[in-house]
Amino acid sequence: MNSSTPPSPPTDGNPLPADGRALRADARQNAEQILQVAQEVFADLGYKASIAEVARRSGLGMGTIYRHFPNKAVLVERIAIKVMRESLIEVRRALADGSDSWNGFTRVVRHMMGLRSSQLFPVSRGRATEPGPELAGIRTELLAALQELVEVTQRAGVLRDDVNAFDVVLMLNSIPSRLPTEPDDVVTADLADRFLGVLLDGLRAPGSEELALPPPGRREIDLFFRATHGL
């Protein structure tokens, strides 16, 4: 390879060092640990959670975290890339299965609902820069695969034929996140799962309610993520 050729972007959601060299095994492990812990912290506390809390839970120093993720906006974007990649794997698995279209579709929807209900796309309106090309690329890839799954499920006659992937994404994001609790609280009602049951029932073919036109498209999705999640 020519020495001037830029390094390929990472495929597992982890950032490369500033000079483009591959991460050492211990550094890669630290980056993965930070991402996982930050995902849990933001799920518990929302985007207002501090990087200091991520450091505390991960057992790593602030300096280590900032070496991998120079600010909170970058960390949030890496989490978004990570969970979109995980969702893409689930969609492709459902497409490859083909034995039960409705089961594959609902499995994907429940997976994505799990991410949504855990607040894995924290609000970050304060970011100073536009999302990077890797996030834009994985979002495009995920939406295309999800639309393919929608069409496959529609051809099987089990999903109403007047919805698209953009409908599904926007509907999932309209379902409330899990209820915030105090440390000793016990929440018995799983609201997200209840509302998801109603949503899935409404998506089943043939569907008796006529939907307003026009349907949402990529523009609406981009506006939604930018306004709501800063992504």
N, C-alpha and C positions, 0 to 999 in steps of 0.2 A: 504494500500500500504506500502511496506517496505520502511523505511526512507532512505535506500541507493539507491532506484530506482531513476534514473535521471529523471528530468522533461521532459515531452513531448515537442517537438518543437512547437512554436506558429503556429497557423493555419491561422492567418490573416495578416501575413507579418510583424508584429511588434516584436521587440526583447524583450527577457526576461531580467530582471536585471541579473547582474553577479552572484548573489547567487541563481538564479533560481526561486525566488518567483514571484508570479503573480503581474503584475503591478496594482497599485491603479487606480481608475477610472480617477483621474485627470492626473496621469502620462501617462496612456494609451491615453487619449485625447491629451496630449502634443505630444506624439510620432506620433499619426495619423496626427496631424496638421503639424508637422515638415516634415513628408513624403510628404504630399500634397503640401506644399509650396515649398519644395526642387524640387519636380517634375516640378512645374511651373517655378521655377528659372532656372533649367537646360534646360527646353524647350526654354526659352527666351534667355539665355546667353550661353548655352553650358556648358561643364564640367569645363571650366575655371572659372566659377562663384565661388565666395568664400562662405565659411560657414557664414561669416559675413553678406552677402547679404541674406542668408536664415534666419538668426536671425532677420535682419531688417524687412523683409517682414512678418515674422511670429509673430513678437512682443515678442519673447521669448529671453532670455539671451543666450549668447554663452555657459555658463556653463550648462544650461538645455539641449541644443542640444548635447553637448559632453557627457553628462550623458547617453543619449540614443544611440548616434552614435559616437564612439570615434574618428573617422576620416572620411574623405570624401569617401574613398573606401568602408567603411562599409555602409555609407548612400546610395551610388550608388547601392550597391548590394541589399539593402532592397527595393529600388525603383524597381529594376529589378524583384525581387520576387513578389512584389505587382502587377505589371502590367502583369506578366505572369499568376498569379492567376486569374486576371480579364479576361484575354484572354481565359484561360481554361474554365471559366464559360460560356463565349460566345460560345465556341466550343461545349460544352456539351449541351447547349440550342439548338443549330442547329441540333445536333444529335438526340435529343429527339423530335424535331418538326417533321421531316420526311415528311411533306406535300409538300414541294417545295425545292428539294435538291439544285438547283442553287441559289435560294434566300437565303437559309441558308448559303451556302458556301460564297456567295458574302458579306453577312452581316458580317461574321467572318473576311474576308479579309479586308473589309473597317474598321472594328474595329481595326485590327492590323495595318493597314496603318495609322490610326489616332495616334496610339502610336509612330510609326516610324517617322511620319512627325513632331511630337512634340519633337523629339530628346530625347526620354525617356530612351535610352540606351547610355548615354554619354560616350565619349572616356575616358578611365581611364587606359592607358597603364602603368602608374607609380605605380600601386598597387604592394605591396611587397609579397602578399600571393595569393594562389590559391583560386578561388571561393569556398564557403563552401558547405557542403552536401545538405543544404536546396535548394540552387539555382540550383545545379546539378539535384536534384530530381524533382523540379517543371518543369525544362526545359525538362527532359525526359518525364514526364507526359503530358506536353503540346504537344510535338512533336508526341507522340503516339496518342493522341486524334485527333490532326490535320490530321495525316495520315489516321486515321479511317474515318474522314469526307471526305477526298479526295477520298477514296475508295468507300464510299457510293455515293458520287456525280458522280463518274465514272460509277458505276453500274446503275445509273439512266440514263446514256447515254448523260449527258450534259457537262461533263468535259472530256477533251482529256485524253486518257488512257496511255499516255507515260510520265506523270509528277507525281511527288510525293510531299509530304509535305515539303521536304527539298528544292525542286525547289521553292515552294511558298515563303518560308521564305527568301531565298536568293534573289529572285526577288523583294520582298517588300523592302528589305534593299538596293536594287540598285536604288530605286526611290529617287530623291533628297528630302531633308528635306525642310521645309518651308523656304522661303527667309529671311535672316536676314534683319532687318529694323532699321532705326533710330526712335526715339519716335514719330515723327510727320509724318512719311511716311505712305502712303496708298498703299498697294499692291493689285492690282485688279485681277491678274492672280493666280488662284489656281493650281499651277503646279502639285502638288501631285495628285490632283483629276483627272487632264487631263491624266497624265501618268498611273494612276490606271485604267482608262477607257480602254486605249490601252492594258494594261496587261490582264485585264479580258476578253477582246475580243479575245486575243491570247490564253487564256486558255480554251475557249469554244470548245466542241467537234464539228466536228471530228478533226479539226486542219489539215492544209494542208502542214505545213512545217515539214520536218523530223528533229528530234532533235539529236544532237550529243550524243554518248554514251562514257563512262557509265554515268548514272545519279548521282547527288550528294547524299551523305549519311550522317550519323551522324558525321563521321570524318570531313567532309568538314564544317558542321555547327559549330562544336566545334572549329576548326581552325579559322573560320571566326569571331566568337564572341570573341575569345581570342585575335586575331590580331587587330580587329577593335574596339572592345568595352572593352577589358580588362576583359571580363566576361567569 
